[in-house]
Amino acid sequence: MVYELIIGLEIHIHAKTKSKMFCRCDAKYFSAPPNSHVCPVCLGLPGALPVPNKKAIEQCIKLSLALGCNINKFSKFDRKNYFYPDLPKGYQISQYDLPFGYEGNVEIESTAGTKSIRITRVHMEEDTGKSIHSGAKTMLDFNKSGVPLVEVVTEPDFREIKDVTFFAKRLRQTVKYIGVSDADMEKGQMRFEVNMSLRKVGEAALPKYKVEVKNIGSISVLEKVIAYELKRQSELLDKGETPVQETRGLRDLTGVTHSQRIKEESNDYRYFPEPDIPPITFTDEQIFANRETMCELPTDKKARYMKDCGLDSALAETLIATKGRAEWFEQAIEGVTDNKVVSQIAKWFVGDVIAFMNANKVKLAQLKLSHEMLRELVELLNLGKISSTIAKQILPEMLETGKKASVIVKEKGLEVVNDEGAINEIVKKVIAANPKVLEDMKKNPAAYKFLIGQVMKEMQGKANPQVVDKAILEALQEK
């Protein structure tokens, strides 16, 4: 039987703040000694009162706006009750019926074209502590307890694994762009929960069960989990069995899942309004102020590069990979009005420059090549003062030394040769040494281009390719 994926995501993102969600403890807990970033509030001691972190709430509003959500002007926090060793209070301060953001929409590029993914809600909550299992012992570290979390919940709109991974990558890119989170997945700053079921292709109703897999810490593992569950659930359905509605965990990074518990419903958590935190209200001016502080989103930036700069989708996508990369590119094309030159700068940047950075583990801030230097290199190329061969030759030196292209060209005498007399002499020599090309041209007229490469080689890449092309064609016509 052929089945269709029905997938919704819940994504937990650590908001980028100095202090925790409801206390003044340092939120930068990673690698700190266990239980060194704690206080009576995040330990849930009697009499301790929570005070909401304004910055964290603003981060939640900002991400809600970036995901096209409406904002609840009247909102509140709620208590989500459950008992687990790393939850010291016996409840988690979260949001239930009045999240900060709701009913959003995100466009993604799917295999079938552009697809809309509905965002159910974007809400704020506190993180739990961490259980560390060692043999028969379980140790608790509450450094993470109370760290602000922004949770994004989607509708079950995903039908392809590729769509899930594209959305996950774009969301991670977006939160980093707008400064909501560093989204460092190795530090647990972004975690996924996948809600998944299957139905027969052609059916319209949602399946009567749903399997949740929690605490997925990387996008590659997310892909593996979906693939594993697709196989597991398909086999059960083929036997006429309905998969159990349950919460499953990961065995390891292979994506293999195992049953943890029967899945809870919202009434199991006995939500009720948090009595220690008053309701929160927003004005239109406050919402507008949050919108105004946002930078251009990656999807908007990509669309602008394609429309205004004439770049293709793949090139634009590479340029917007990080906010820093996009900003570097925009500084490099500042004042350039010719889209041909813009495109050339983009290609040199994403090709040779980024390849150098990757090979040498150099960050953008460490580059000795400035935006102006790359722009000058492309300008020299377009003015015919250097050839593409020479440009390829001197760019590594520019990257290593920080010298301008014009300086290197002058020092090494690499300026393009336009002397037709000198070029004609080399052309005659090359044609005489390669008589077979004349025979090849009878079947393929473009075969003469081999001679261009030979002339350029003879002249160490200094000859003007246009002059060489013209000289060869004229010489061949005389044959």
C-alpha positions in Angstrom: 0.0 0.0 0.0 1.2 3.5 -0.8 0.9 6.0 2.1 1.1 9.7 2.4 3.0 11.5 5.2 1.0 13.8 7.6 3.5 15.7 9.6 3.4 18.7 12.0 6.3 20.1 13.8 7.0 21.6 17.3 10.2 23.5 17.5 11.8 24.8 20.7 14.2 27.7 20.4 16.3 29.2 23.1 15.7 33.0 23.1 18.9 35.0 23.0 18.8 36.8 26.4 21.3 37.5 29.2 19.1 36.2 32.0 16.5 33.4 32.3 12.8 33.7 31.7 11.6 34.4 35.2 14.7 35.2 37.2 18.0 37.0 36.9 20.2 33.9 36.6 22.7 33.9 33.7 21.1 32.2 30.7 24.5 31.2 29.3 24.8 27.9 31.1 26.5 25.7 28.5 29.7 24.0 29.8 29.1 25.6 33.3 29.5 23.4 36.3 26.2 21.6 37.2 23.7 23.6 39.2 25.9 26.8 39.2 23.3 28.9 37.4 20.4 28.5 39.8 18.4 30.5 42.3 15.2 30.0 44.4 13.0 30.9 41.4 14.4 28.4 38.8 14.7 25.8 41.5 11.1 26.2 42.3 11.6 26.8 46.0 8.6 27.8 48.1 7.8 31.5 48.2 9.9 32.4 45.1 8.0 34.5 42.6 8.6 34.7 38.8 9.2 38.0 37.0 8.8 37.8 33.2 11.8 38.6 31.0 10.8 41.6 28.8 13.5 40.9 26.2 12.4 37.3 25.8 8.8 38.3 25.2 10.0 40.8 22.6 12.0 38.0 20.9 8.8 35.9 20.8 6.8 38.7 19.3 9.5 39.3 16.7 9.6 35.7 15.6 5.8 35.6 15.5 5.8 38.6 13.1 8.5 37.0 11.0 6.3 33.9 10.6 3.3 36.0 9.5 1.4 35.5 12.7 -1.3 37.6 14.3 -0.4 39.0 17.7 -2.7 38.6 20.8 -2.9 42.0 22.3 -4.2 40.4 25.5 -2.1 37.4 26.5 -1.1 35.5 29.7 1.0 32.7 31.0 -0.3 29.4 32.2 0.8 26.5 34.3 1.3 23.2 32.5 1.3 20.6 35.2 3.3 17.3 35.0 5.7 15.5 37.2 9.2 14.8 36.0 12.5 14.8 37.9 14.0 17.7 35.9 10.9 19.9 36.5 11.5 21.2 40.0 8.1 23.0 40.5 6.0 20.1 39.3 4.7 22.4 36.6 6.1 24.5 33.7 5.2 28.1 33.1 4.0 28.1 29.5 1.1 29.5 27.4 -2.1 27.7 26.5 -5.1 29.4 24.9 -3.7 32.9 24.4 -0.2 32.5 22.9 1.7 35.7 21.8 1.5 34.7 18.1 -1.2 32.7 16.3 -2.4 31.8 12.8 0.7 32.5 10.8 1.8 31.3 7.4 5.2 30.6 5.8 5.9 30.0 2.1 8.5 27.2 1.3 10.0 25.9 -1.9 8.7 22.4 -2.2 9.2 19.7 -4.8 5.9 20.7 -6.3 6.6 24.5 -6.3 5.8 27.0 -3.6 3.8 25.6 -0.7 2.2 27.2 2.3 2.9 25.9 5.8 0.4 27.2 8.4 1.8 28.2 11.8 -0.7 27.3 14.6 1.0 29.3 17.4 4.2 30.9 18.6 4.4 31.0 22.4 6.8 31.5 25.3 7.7 29.1 28.0 10.6 28.2 30.3 12.9 25.3 29.7 13.3 22.3 32.1 16.4 21.0 33.7 18.5 18.1 32.5 18.6 14.5 33.6 22.0 12.8 33.3 21.8 9.0 33.5 24.9 7.1 34.8 24.3 3.4 35.4 21.7 3.0 38.0 21.9 6.7 39.0 20.2 9.7 37.6 21.7 13.1 38.3 19.9 16.4 37.8 21.4 19.7 36.5 19.1 22.7 36.8 21.3 25.2 34.9 19.0 24.9 31.9 15.9 25.2 34.1 14.1 28.5 33.4 16.0 29.4 30.2 13.5 31.2 27.9 12.1 29.0 25.1 10.1 30.2 22.1 8.0 27.3 20.8 6.8 27.3 17.2 3.9 24.9 16.4 2.8 24.1 12.8 -0.3 22.6 11.4 0.1 19.0 9.9 0.9 20.5 6.4 4.1 18.6 5.5 3.8 15.7 3.0 7.5 15.3 2.0 10.6 14.8 4.0 12.4 17.4 1.9 9.7 20.0 2.8 10.3 19.3 6.5 14.0 19.8 6.2 13.7 22.9 4.0 11.3 24.5 6.6 13.6 23.5 9.5 16.6 25.0 7.8 14.8 28.2 6.8 13.4 28.6 10.3 16.9 28.2 11.8 18.2 30.7 9.3 15.4 33.2 10.1 15.9 33.1 13.9 19.6 33.8 13.5 19.0 36.6 11.0 16.6 38.5 13.3 18.7 37.8 16.4 16.0 35.8 18.3 18.5 32.9 18.9 22.0 31.7 17.9 20.2 28.4 17.2 23.3 26.4 17.9 22.0 22.9 17.7 25.1 21.3 19.3 24.3 23.3 22.4 20.6 22.3 22.4 19.4 25.8 21.4 17.0 24.5 18.8 15.2 21.2 19.2 12.5 19.5 17.2 9.5 17.3 18.0 7.8 15.7 15.0 4.1 14.7 15.1 3.6 12.1 12.4 1.0 9.7 11.0 0.2 8.1 7.6 -2.9 7.8 5.5 -3.6 6.1 2.2 -2.9 8.3 -0.9 -6.2 9.9 -2.0 -7.8 10.0 1.5 -8.7 13.5 2.8 -9.4 13.0 6.5 -6.6 13.1 9.0 -5.6 9.7 10.5 -7.1 8.7 13.8 -3.7 8.4 15.5 -0.6 10.5 15.9 2.9 9.6 17.0 5.2 12.2 18.6 9.0 11.9 18.6 10.6 14.2 21.0 14.0 15.9 21.5 15.5 15.7 18.0 18.7 17.7 18.2 19.7 18.0 14.5 18.1 18.4 11.1 19.9 15.4 9.7 18.5 13.2 12.5 15.1 14.7 12.0 15.2 13.3 8.4 16.3 9.9 9.7 13.5 9.8 12.3 10.8 10.5 9.7 12.3 7.8 7.3 12.3 5.3 10.2 8.8 6.1 11.3 7.5 6.0 7.7 8.8 2.4 7.5 7.6 1.4 10.9 4.1 2.8 10.6 3.8 1.5 7.0 4.5 -2.0 8.1 1.9 -1.8 10.9 -0.7 -0.4 8.6 0.0 -3.1 6.0 -0.8 -5.7 8.7 -4.1 -4.1 9.3 -2.9 -2.6 12.7 -3.3 1.1 13.7 0.0 2.5 15.2 -0.4 3.3 18.9 -0.9 7.0 19.7 2.2 7.5 21.8 5.3 9.6 22.5 8.6 8.0 21.3 12.2 8.9 22.0 15.5 8.4 20.1 17.7 5.4 20.7 20.7 7.1 19.1 21.6 9.4 16.1 20.5 6.8 13.6 16.8 7.9 13.9 15.6 4.7 15.4 12.8 5.4 17.9 11.4 3.6 20.9 8.2 3.9 22.9 8.3 6.1 26.0 4.7 6.6 27.0 1.1 6.9 25.8 0.7 10.4 24.3 -0.8 13.0 26.6 -3.7 15.2 25.6 -3.9 18.9 26.6 -6.4 18.1 29.5 -3.8 15.8 31.0 -1.7 18.8 31.8 -4.5 20.5 33.7 -3.6 24.0 32.4 -4.8 27.0 34.4 -3.7 30.7 34.4 -0.4 31.4 36.2 -1.6 33.2 39.3 1.8 34.9 40.0 2.1 36.7 36.7 -0.6 39.2 35.6 -2.0 39.3 32.1 0.2 41.0 29.4 -1.2 43.5 27.0 0.3 45.0 23.8 -0.5 48.2 22.0 -0.4 48.6 18.2 2.6 50.9 18.7 4.5 48.2 20.6 3.8 45.6 17.9 4.8 48.1 15.2 8.0 48.9 17.1 9.0 45.2 17.1 8.3 44.9 13.4 10.4 48.0 12.7 13.4 46.6 14.5 13.5 43.5 12.3 16.0 43.2 9.5 15.1 42.0 6.0 14.1 38.3 6.2 16.1 35.8 4.2 13.2 34.9 1.9 12.6 38.6 1.1 16.3 39.1 0.5 16.5 36.2 -1.9 13.5 37.4 -3.8 15.1 40.9 -4.1 18.4 39.5 -5.3 16.6 37.6 -8.0 14.4 40.4 -9.1 16.7 43.5 -8.8 20.1 41.8 -9.4 19.0 39.2 -11.9 20.6 36.4 -9.9 19.3 32.8 -10.3 17.7 31.0 -7.4 20.7 28.8 -6.5 23.2 31.7 -6.4 20.8 33.9 -4.4 20.3 31.1 -1.9 24.0 30.7 -1.4 24.4 34.4 -0.8 21.7 34.5 1.9 22.9 31.5 3.7 24.0 33.7 6.6 23.2 37.3 7.4 26.9 38.2 7.5 27.5 36.7 4.0 24.6 38.7 2.5 25.8 41.9 4.2 29.3 41.4 2.8 27.9 40.8 -0.7 25.8 43.9 -0.5 28.8 46.0 0.5 30.7 44.6 -2.4 28.0 45.7 -5.0 27.4 49.1 -3.4 27.2 51.7 -6.2 27.2 49.1 -9.0 24.4 49.6 -11.4 25.2 47.0 -14.1 23.6 43.6 -13.2 26.2 41.9 -15.3 28.9 43.2 -12.9 26.7 42.4 -9.9 26.4 38.8 -11.1 30.1 38.5 -11.6 30.9 39.8 -8.1 28.3 37.2 -6.7 29.9 34.3 -8.6 33.5 35.2 -7.6 32.3 35.6 -4.0 30.4 32.3 -3.7 32.9 30.5 -5.8 36.5 31.3 -5.2 36.2 33.5 -2.1 34.0 31.1 -0.1 36.0 28.1 -1.3 39.2 29.8 0.1 37.3 30.4 3.4 36.2 26.8 3.7 39.6 25.4 2.8 41.5 27.6 5.2 38.7 27.8 7.9 38.6 31.5 7.7 35.6 33.5 8.8 34.2 36.6 7.0 35.5 38.9 9.7 39.0 37.5 9.2 39.2 38.0 5.4 42.0 40.2 4.2 40.0 40.7 1.0 37.8 43.8 1.3 34.5 44.4 -0.5 36.2 47.1 -2.5 39.1 44.8 -3.5 36.7 42.2 -5.0 34.8 44.9 -6.8 38.0 46.3 -8.3 39.1 42.8 -9.5 35.8 42.4 -11.4 36.1 46.0 -12.8 39.6 45.3 -14.1 38.3 42.1 -15.7 35.4 44.0 -17.4 37.6 46.8 -18.6 39.8 44.2 -20.3 42.9 45.1 -18.3 43.2 41.5 -17.0 41.9 38.2 -18.3 39.9 35.7 -16.3 43.0 33.5 -16.2 45.0 36.3 -14.6 42.1 37.1 -12.2 42.0 33.4 -11.1 45.8 33.6 -10.6 45.9 36.8 -8.5 42.8 36.3 -6.3 44.5 33.7 -4.1 47.4 36.2 -3.5 44.8 39.0 -2.7 43.2 36.7 -0.2 46.5 35.7 1.4 48.2 39.1 1.5 45.4 41.7 1.4 47.0 43.4 -1.7 44.8 45.1 -4.3 44.5 43.5 -7.7 45.9 46.6 -9.4 49.0 46.5 -7.2 49.7 42.8 -8.0 49.1 43.3 -11.7 51.6 46.2 -11.8 54.2 44.4 -9.6 54.1 41.3 -11.8 53.5 42.8 -15.2 50.2 40.9 -15.7 48.2 43.5 -17.5 46.4 42.2 -20.6 48.3 42.3 -23.9 46.3 44.0 -26.6 49.1 44.3 -29.1 47.6 42.7 -32.3 51.0 42.2 -33.9 52.4 40.2 -30.9 49.2 38.2 -30.7 49.2 37.4 -34.5 52.7 36.0 -34.3 51.7 33.6 -31.5 48.4 32.7 -33.4 50.4 31.7 -36.5 52.7 29.6 -34.4 49.9 27.8 -32.6 47.9 27.1 -35.8 51.1 25.6 -37.5 51.6 23.4 -34.4 48.0 22.1 -34.5 47.0 21.2 -38.1 44.5 18.6 -36.9 42.2 21.5 -35.7 41.5 22.4 -39.3 40.2 18.9 -40.0 38.1 18.9 -36.8 36.5 22.2 -37.8 35.0 20.5 -40.9 32.8 18.5 -38.5 32.6 21.0 -35.6 33.2 24.7 -36.4 33.6 25.4 -32.7 36.7 23.2 -32.6 38.9 26.3 -33.3 38.3 27.4 -29.6 41.0 24.9 -28.7 43.5 27.2 -30.3 42.3 30.1 -28.1 43.4 28.1 -25.0 46.8 27.3 -26.6 47.5 31.0 -27.4 46.5 32.0 -23.9 48.9 29.4 -22.6 51.7 30.6 -24.8 51.1 34.2 -23.5 50.8 33.1 -19.9 47.1 34.2 -19.8 48.0 37.9 -20.6 46.5 38.1 -24.0 43.1 39.7 -24.5 40.7 36.8 -25.2 38.6 38.9 -27.6 41.6 40.0 -29.6 42.9 36.4 -29.7 39.5 35.0 -30.9 39.4 37.6 -33.7 43.0 37.0 -34.7 42.5 33.2 -34.9 39.3 33.5 -37.0 41.0 35.9 -39.4 44.1 33.6 -39.7 41.9 30.6 -40.4 40.0 32.3 -43.1 43.3 32.8 -45.0 43.9 29.0 -44.9 
